[in-house]
Amino acid sequence: MTQIQDFAGHCVLISGGGGSIGRATAMMFLNRGARVTLADRDQGRLDAVLAELAPLGPATGVVAELSTDDGAATAVAATPGVTIVFANAGISGPVMPVQDMVAADWDNIFAANLRSMALTLAHGARAMIAAGTKGAIVTMGSSMAGWDVLAGGAGYLATKHAVLGLTKSAALDLAPHGIRVNAVCPGVIETALGVPGLDATRVAADRFARAIPLRRIGQPEDVAEVVAFLASDGARHVTGASWLIDGGQTLQSFANGPETGSYPLRT
Ligand SMILES: NC(=O)c1ccc[n+]([C@@H]2O[C@H](COP(=O)([O-])OP(=O)(O)OC[C@H]3O[C@@H](n4cnc5c(N)ncnc54)[C@H](O)[C@@H]3O)[C@@H](O)[C@H]2O)c1
């Protein structure tokens, strides 16, 4: 019997491939038989990840500013026969109150998080349509920034809320071509972006873990597993969905938050 998550013959484009979640997802796809192309605007980060991936399987990299048509087109062209796109690139942006944000702040976060995602998705979809490929696209949303509210995070929140709309709209437009589009929405993931002040002592990471109902902080591999499922044939009837991967973080409210003692603490 064919394994549902055997990705042999698949060509996967991962944007933001020089980052932590991109790296973990690339490893997972390589370990399950796919060819992988990583696209990132940071050559140093890209090279470091590619060096780690080399023993695992066929991985290539392309330096591209994905918020431009040229950059997104270059990334897709570097992924011949693309069947899966993980539009993951993004930044957290500055933390500042909304009243202090000026046009350049909005442009910067929209370009990095939203325009780059829309263009990666569009160029990837066009290549699949041209080749008659019934592929899968996974976008990168956020649990805190898509369901919750972050003080000082208006720019990041606006982009991650928008990802949910983009995902649903793209899912409808691409359904006639047999291309599925779904979003992953991670909570706090143990990366430099997700945990400000992350260091070897893990003090900051442990503080987050104590505030999450499942009592652990998310790992990049937790996200990679859901990306794999959404990209796999097992999710053949799933499109336009947004999958929370947050250990129950957004189930909490004023009435049942971690300080209320409404669920038992585990040590
Ligand atoms: N870490 C978390 O807790 C968390 C939670 C929810 C969502 N996310 C989202 O996951 C994604 C990846 O996060 P991460 O923690 O791996 O961050 P990361 O900083 O390790 O990786 C992001 C990568 O994207 C690249 N990038 C950003 N904008 C780009 C652009 N316009 N063109 C090309 N490359 C670009 C960066 O150079 C970087 O290598 C982001 O979209 C982030 O918003 C992260």
The ligand as an SDF file (V2000), in Angstrom:
LIG
                    3D

 44 48  0  0  0  0  0  0  0  0999 V2000
    7.8320   31.3770   15.3950 N   0  0  0  0  0  0  0  0  0  0  0  0
    6.5800   31.5340   15.7730 C   0  0  0  0  0  0  0  0  0  0  0  0
    6.2390   31.5220   16.9590 O   0  0  0  0  0  0  0  0  0  0  0  0
    5.5180   31.7540   14.7150 C   0  0  0  0  0  0  0  0  0  0  0  0
    4.1680   31.6730   15.1150 C   0  0  0  0  0  0  0  0  0  0  0  0
    3.1840   31.8760   14.1500 C   0  0  0  0  0  0  0  0  0  0  0  0
    3.5250   32.1550   12.8460 C   0  0  0  0  0  0  0  0  0  0  0  0
    4.8540   32.2460   12.4990 N   0  0  0  0  0  0  0  0  0  0  0  0
    5.1680   32.5580   11.1110 C   0  0  0  0  0  0  0  0  0  0  0  0
    5.9970   31.5230   10.5790 O   0  0  0  0  0  0  0  0  0  0  0  0
    6.8230   32.0510    9.5550 C   0  0  0  0  0  0  0  0  0  0  0  0
    8.2580   31.6040    9.7650 C   0  0  0  0  0  0  0  0  0  0  0  0
    8.6410   31.9640   11.0850 O   0  0  0  0  0  0  0  0  0  0  0  0
   10.0430   31.5230   11.7280 P   0  0  0  0  0  0  0  0  0  0  0  0
    9.8220   31.4820   13.1960 O   0  0  0  0  0  0  0  0  0  0  0  0
   10.6010   30.3400   11.0290 O   0  0  0  0  0  0  0  0  0  0  0  0
   10.8850   32.8400   11.4120 O   0  0  0  0  0  0  0  0  0  0  0  0
   12.3730   33.0080   10.8480 P   0  0  0  0  0  0  0  0  0  0  0  0
   12.7260   34.4570   11.0500 O   0  0  0  0  0  0  0  0  0  0  0  0
   13.2710   31.9690   11.4320 O   0  0  0  0  0  0  0  0  0  0  0  0
   12.2030   32.7160    9.2860 O   0  0  0  0  0  0  0  0  0  0  0  0
   11.5640   33.5970    8.3960 C   0  0  0  0  0  0  0  0  0  0  0  0
   12.3960   33.6590    7.1120 C   0  0  0  0  0  0  0  0  0  0  0  0
   11.6460   34.3900    6.1130 O   0  0  0  0  0  0  0  0  0  0  0  0
   12.5590   35.1690    5.3690 C   0  0  0  0  0  0  0  0  0  0  0  0
   11.8210   36.2700    4.7580 N   0  0  0  0  0  0  0  0  0  0  0  0
   11.0310   37.1890    5.3800 C   0  0  0  0  0  0  0  0  0  0  0  0
   10.5030   38.0200    4.4860 N   0  0  0  0  0  0  0  0  0  0  0  0
   10.9610   37.6270    3.2580 C   0  0  0  0  0  0  0  0  0  0  0  0
   10.7550   38.1080    1.9360 C   0  0  0  0  0  0  0  0  0  0  0  0
    9.9840   39.1740    1.6790 N   0  0  0  0  0  0  0  0  0  0  0  0
   11.3830   37.4680    0.9040 N   0  0  0  0  0  0  0  0  0  0  0  0
   12.1720   36.4060    1.1430 C   0  0  0  0  0  0  0  0  0  0  0  0
   12.4060   35.9130    2.3910 N   0  0  0  0  0  0  0  0  0  0  0  0
   11.7980   36.5200    3.4320 C   0  0  0  0  0  0  0  0  0  0  0  0
   13.5890   35.6330    6.3960 C   0  0  0  0  0  0  0  0  0  0  0  0
   14.8050   36.0100    5.7800 O   0  0  0  0  0  0  0  0  0  0  0  0
   13.7190   34.3960    7.2930 C   0  0  0  0  0  0  0  0  0  0  0  0
   14.8090   33.5510    6.9040 O   0  0  0  0  0  0  0  0  0  0  0  0
    6.5870   33.5710    9.5570 C   0  0  0  0  0  0  0  0  0  0  0  0
    5.6510   33.9060    8.5320 O   0  0  0  0  0  0  0  0  0  0  0  0
    5.9740   33.8190   10.9130 C   0  0  0  0  0  0  0  0  0  0  0  0
    5.1320   34.9590   10.9330 O   0  0  0  0  0  0  0  0  0  0  0  0
    5.8400   32.0360   13.4030 C   0  0  0  0  0  0  0  0  0  0  0  0
  1  2  1  0
  2  3  2  0
  2  4  1  0
  4  5  1  0
  4 44  2  0
  5  6  2  0
  6  7  1  0
  7  8  2  0
  8  9  1  0
  8 44  1  0
  9 10  1  0
  9 42  1  0
 10 11  1  0
 11 12  1  0
 11 40  1  0
 12 13  1  0
 13 14  1  0
 14 15  2  0
 14 16  1  0
 14 17  1  0
 17 18  1  0
 18 19  2  0
 18 20  1  0
 18 21  1  0
 21 22  1  0
 22 23  1  0
 23 24  1  0
 23 38  1  0
 24 25  1  0
 25 26  1  0
 25 36  1  0
 26 27  1  0
 26 35  1  0
 27 28  2  0
 28 29  1  0
 29 30  1  0
 29 35  2  0
 30 31  1  0
 30 32  2  0
 32 33  1  0
 33 34  2  0
 34 35  1  0
 36 37  1  0
 36 38  1  0
 38 39  1  0
 40 41  1  0
 40 42  1  0
 42 43  1  0
M  CHG  2   8   1  16  -1
M  END
$$$$
